[in-house]
Amino acid sequence: MIRKSNSTVTVNHRLLLKNLATFSRFLDPETRIMAVVKSDGYGHGAVEIAQTLDAKVQAFAVNAIQEGIELRENGIAKPILVFEVPQQKMVSQYRVHNLTATISSREHFEWVPNGTSYHLNFDTGMGRLGFLPSQAEEIAQMVREYSELFCTGIYSHFATAHEPGFPLVSEQHDIFRKIQSHFPEELTAHIANTGGTAFYDTSRFNMVRLGIGLYGYAPGDITIEGLAPILRWHSFIAQTKRIKAGASVSYGAEWQAPADGYLGILPVGYEDGLKRGLSGRQFGVHIGGNTYKVVGTITMNYCMVYLGQDYYEPGTEVELLYKGNDAYEWARKLDTIPYEILTGIDKQIPREHLQYG
Ligand SMILES: *Cc1c(COP(=O)(O)O)cnc(C)c1O
């Protein structure tokens, strides 16, 4: 993979462990934790995140099977659940790498080869993958018939647990409880994501799946006490130049300098995940302890910062995503959620992992 040198993402593993520990107040000591590290660990680096969490969680989850293989090739030995629908070309790899498949439709029993372990996925209200609750009886029968496959768990997914107070969460919970009664008690059962774990009193069953919370964010607008973002993104000034009052900057010439001053050009653009939609949104970056506005349209590989009377040497560090301008702040300006910001930072940008940061 091409490695960019225009910026760096740093990931704080001390805070990662602190975030994990924050969830213990919501869990019985015997509740197991599955750490969700899909999309390269929400953009943080799945392998390194998993290596740090390996001794503290009981399982991992990824979306694509290739992500599971990458974890195995890097020494992760804990159970790994793959969320995606089994893909024809890859089905033999579940057994080869001891990955747990997801079976969410009848035909999948035929698709995966004998010897494959799997969890069943039920759609209790998410409206995405999964069997319907009414199929529970029939699927329990299929589990018995396909005795050369190994069913080790059942799960479902909440649609509205990102904030407290949604009745759909307890409805889904109760439906899942009924589904569970059709299956052997020893099967691992899990439904709660970060929000379900932090905001609802529903049963945790015997496992929870934590994603966004581990990375230090709450899933919606309600904060979870004790969490701290673990990712920081920084770049540098590529060039500093004088700009005259009234001179325009970038495509569309939509911004003009209010006074003679300096303009900083940063080598980061929308291709890197600095979303073009942040243009003209009072989006600030941090340079030498001060905040400066990104001005003009953000381009593919560059954006510009108006420095006023302040001069900085080329090479000066610029913080793009940091405490005070974190993914919540970005998401608000872009009308999206921190998940999309974090996973949108180009994976070619190097991740620097700080164990004691
Ligand atoms: C992404 C995902 C999770 C984790 O959700 P968070 O809100 O990040 O905790 C759990 N389960 C499934 C099926 C998912 O797709």
The ligand as an ORCA input file, in Angstrom:
! r2SCAN-3c Opt
* xyz 0 1
  C     -20.503     -1.621     13.846
  C     -21.241     -2.651     14.585
  C     -21.158     -2.734     15.979
  C     -20.464     -1.691     16.823
  O     -21.283     -0.559     16.955
  P     -20.819      0.722     17.805
  O     -21.963      1.648     17.741
  O     -19.615      1.248     17.108
  O     -20.504      0.228     19.172
  C     -21.774     -3.794     16.610
  N     -22.443     -4.733     15.892
  C     -22.563     -4.675     14.557
  C     -23.324     -5.739     13.842
  C     -21.985     -3.625     13.848
  O     -22.130     -3.557     12.527
*
